[in-house]
Amino acid sequence: MEVDEEKVLCYLDKVLEDEDENVFECGDMDLESPLPPEDMLMTPVHRQFRGDIEKGLEMKKLVLSGFLASEEIYINQLEALLLPMRPLKATATTSQPVLTIQQVETIFYKIQDIFEIHKEFYDALFPHIQQWDEKVAVGHLFQKLASQLGVYKAFVDNYKTAMETAEKCSQANTQFQQISESLKVKGPKDSKDCNTNVTMEALLYKPIDRVTRSTLVLHDLLKHTPKDHPDFPLLQDALRISQNFLSSINEEIDPRRTAVTTPKGEARQLVKDGFLVEVSEGSRKLRHVFLFTDLLLCAKMKKTSVGRHQQYECKWYIPLADLTFQLLDDSDVLPHIQVLPEHEIEEMKTKISVIKSEIQKEKKALKGQSRNVERLRKKMNEQESWLLLHSPTIPFRIHNKHGKSYLFLLSSDYERSEWRESIQKLQRKDLQTCQLSSVELQVLTSSCFKLRTVHNIPVTSNKDDEETPGLYGFLHVIVHSAKGFKESANLYCTLEVDSYGYFVSKAKTRVFRDTTEPQWNEEFEIELEGSQCLRILCYEKCYDKTKLNKDDNEIVDIIMGKGQVQLDPQTVQSKNWHMDVIEMNGIKVEFSMKFTSRDLSLKRTPSKKQSGVFGVKISVVTKRERSKVPYIVRQCIEEVEKRGIDEVGIYRISGVATDIQALKAAFDTNSKDILVMLSDMDINAIAGTLKLYFRELPEPLLTDRLYPAFMEGIALSDPAAKENCMMHLLRSLPDPNLITFLSLLEHLKRVADNEPINKMSLHNLGTVFGPTLLRPSESEVTKGHITLATDIWSHDVMAQVQVLLYYLQHPPISFAELKRNTLYFSTDV
């Protein structure tokens, strides 16, 4: 392997660079991690690398060795903090203490734990570097290091208190002041350099800086690790954990690596950045938004010629001192926002899923058709980018007190809350309005490329093949309870999961009124489509209409707290429930979850008890009941039409799983309390019960026997031929199946008539019910009629949706007419 010597030396020099606030460049490498003066110490490892470059040492070893050298310095820095901690703790219980036990524990909180973690990591990594070859694996060490970041979370949460305590103690005690102003840090082993004096304040910042630097090193390691190397997935996992941690830690601690100095010498730091959709001149535009300590800057990526560095172009900026969040009055007119019908969004998701499936088939074929895979990837990137641009609908409006307003659209209330809170946190400081000259603005915009923390839009095509594809199936979540509220309130939670690069709200608990400790204990079944993260938001319900915001789609209830958890496949795929707690703004929400893969959750399993209705053939149930349509179908349809026809997302929003199970048990046992239960039950639970009934039929409502014919019929091009075939197939259904299907069809049409209110179009309802009514039983799967259930978003599923949609869009179909009409191809199907 040929190595660029200049870049290698520059990388190693960066590891041991002097601390300042500038951003450095080394050839094509952008480096922005300031380091303290003592990190300039030359180490034996460093000196050895300069000679080894000539021998063609791999870049990965250089990155690892440079990191090992800085790790040794970091351990020495932690040890320098521990040296005074021990005697200070020992004297705390004497008659002449320098500090109290509580003060010592606050200032040096978690330092011992962090030291032990990194000492163990260093001792394990060192022999691997000493005995290096291409087969050496170190990914497990970095993965373990990343898994221990919880210790850093505790350190970061305590950091501000530790610094304030140290400052107060220095002012009150001259002895402690002398100790804290001159701590001795040892030089590296075999180094001629003597000890270096460093302040306690500088050393206490080192753990925060270290997490950021470790994340940068993981980027470099991945860049120089072959994708087929055992380290690659482990390093990816470590990077994912580290990035999630960085995005969640306390933003009040200034991230020094994102500092940029303006020509006036002002210190300006990047706090947050990300991709948002801006509504500009009536159309949607994808922007990269940068939040600095004193201003918000909206930019777009310039188009550049091949081989040239990418650059940003500033569209506008607002000083935070002049920024307000605009609320609309009755007199305000909303700009026209183009919102696509939801069925178009769903159709695009299906197309993307089909392309993903085609890419996987191409790879498995091993025909070396990489050009075809690249073509499919490019197409998928275009479609995912389209989805990312057109999906968001939640408005986030900001206003410049001295100028115009700007409107962003977001897909998640969680995301909107994060941006708003980050801005408001900075606005609490004593900010002065800032006006940038054209030169200053150009300098700042240019720095954005180096400072950005979000490098790519969140689409699948930007991920490496080995990255976790996410979970496909059903996540069962029980929201148990919450505590930590200071005052009684009307409280509820919502659940969001990521899908296709953005987050969507999937479920909502009932409102628990006038309490500080809500006990929901509600279970939800959430469908996952490549999901990697679960978010929980806790709201206070607003009943005061005078406080309502007139903005479209605006959630007016107050967010009391929010948090998220990664959906680790190894954790959630256990058969047992996994209990967890999310902490948010002093509030703790307790929940449990478990995951069921699609091949298991979509299995049609006949019930062993034929006395019930779930899992029992529809002909058996109607014969027993002496009815044409099962009682459960009639009652659920009646209740939904009575009080759920205007419910937003009816049949799409998950009902509480425990309520659905209670209704299932009541129908199975023919309970006398069914009607009372139905009238009291949340309408989404009733809708969920109806869906579950059809999903658990031992064979689909449109039957296993006719399934291949339905697939062939919907694929016909000639409208007349398709009409004859599709009507003939309905006539071929057993009477109980046909009459039940026609009843459900007319009900779903009535639901869609209220689409302006309930947001459920015929396309949406077709997507929800199509697979449920047509998906063959397990026995038919094994015969090869359909693809495996794990490949659920496949051509078959698209066809299942299209079959139901055909009948939903058809003029009214009556049972009597079908039986009278004898125009069909043959009596055989």
Summary of the structure (lengths in Angstrom):
residues: 829
radius of gyration: 31.0
end to end distance: 64.4
largest distance: 105.2
contacts: 2564
relative contact order: 0.06
helix: 48%
strand: 19%
